Amino acid sequence: MTTPHQRFRQGDAEELLAVRKDKTTGELYSLVIDIQETFPDALRFKVNGVVLNFLVDENEQRYEPKRIAHFPDDVIDITVVGPIATLENPPI
């Protein structure tokens, strides 16, 4: 039996990480802190160019620790968020 997993990619590095199962809904998901153990800079995630939202509970509150949905047939790209330029600090 294969362990349920998700494929993640950051640049040229690609890893398969085991997923978790919600005890109430049975849905599979990945904890951001689990992903960050392999990819320390991971903050945001994309599938097919679409930025993923963090999962929320029945009250529309984000789970803590943060989690993302399972996409079994897709590679999730890891996005590293850099500093945001402001008018006081324009890009050079």
C-alpha positions as CSV (number, residue, x, y, z in Angstrom):
1,M,0.0,0.0,0.0
2,T,1.4,3.4,-1.0
3,T,1.5,6.2,1.6
4,P,-0.7,9.1,0.5
5,H,1.6,11.9,-0.6
6,Q,1.8,15.2,-2.3
7,R,4.5,16.3,-4.8
8,F,6.1,19.7,-4.1
9,R,8.6,21.7,-6.2
10,Q,10.8,24.7,-5.5
11,G,13.1,25.5,-8.4
12,D,14.9,22.3,-9.4
13,A,14.2,20.5,-6.1
14,E,11.2,18.2,-6.1
15,E,10.0,16.1,-3.1
16,L,7.2,13.8,-2.2
17,L,5.8,14.5,1.3
18,A,3.3,12.4,3.2
19,V,-0.1,14.0,3.7
20,R,-2.4,14.1,6.7
21,K,-6.0,13.1,7.1
22,D,-8.6,15.3,8.8
23,K,-10.2,13.2,11.6
24,T,-13.6,14.8,11.1
25,T,-14.0,15.1,7.3
26,G,-11.5,12.5,6.2
27,E,-10.0,15.0,3.7
28,L,-6.3,14.8,2.9
29,Y,-4.2,17.9,3.4
30,S,-0.6,19.2,4.0
31,L,0.5,21.2,7.0
32,V,2.6,24.2,6.1
33,I,5.0,23.4,9.0
34,D,5.5,19.9,7.6
35,I,6.4,21.4,4.2
36,Q,8.7,24.0,5.8
37,E,10.8,21.1,7.3
38,T,11.8,20.2,3.8
39,F,11.5,23.6,2.2
40,P,12.3,26.2,4.9
41,D,11.4,29.2,2.7
42,A,8.0,28.0,1.8
43,L,5.3,30.5,2.5
44,R,2.8,30.4,-0.4
45,F,1.8,27.7,-2.9
46,K,0.6,27.4,-6.5
47,V,-1.0,24.7,-8.6
48,N,-1.0,25.4,-12.4
49,G,-0.1,29.0,-11.7
50,V,-3.0,29.6,-9.3
51,V,-2.1,30.7,-5.7
52,L,-3.7,28.4,-3.2
53,N,-5.8,29.7,-0.3
54,F,-5.1,28.2,3.2
55,L,-7.9,25.9,4.3
56,V,-10.6,27.2,6.7
57,D,-12.9,25.6,9.2
58,E,-16.7,25.6,9.3
59,N,-16.5,29.2,10.8
60,E,-14.4,30.4,7.9
61,Q,-11.3,30.7,10.2
62,R,-7.9,29.5,9.0
63,Y,-6.7,26.4,10.7
64,E,-3.7,26.8,12.9
65,P,-1.2,25.6,12.1
66,K,-2.0,26.5,8.5
67,R,-2.9,23.8,6.0
68,I,-3.4,23.5,2.2
69,A,-5.6,21.1,0.3
70,H,-4.4,17.9,-1.3
71,F,-3.9,17.9,-5.1
72,P,-3.1,14.2,-5.8
73,D,-2.5,14.6,-9.6
74,D,-0.6,17.9,-9.5
75,V,2.7,19.3,-8.4
76,I,2.4,22.1,-5.9
77,D,5.0,24.9,-6.6
78,I,6.4,26.6,-3.6
79,T,6.5,30.4,-3.8
80,V,9.0,32.3,-1.8
81,V,7.6,35.7,-0.8
82,G,10.1,38.6,-0.9
83,P,9.9,42.1,0.4
84,I,7.1,44.3,-1.2
85,A,8.2,47.6,-2.7
86,T,6.4,50.7,-1.4
87,L,6.3,54.3,-2.7
88,E,8.8,55.3,0.0
89,N,11.1,52.5,-1.1
90,P,10.8,52.2,-4.9
91,P,12.7,49.5,-6.7
92,I,16.0,50.5,-8.2
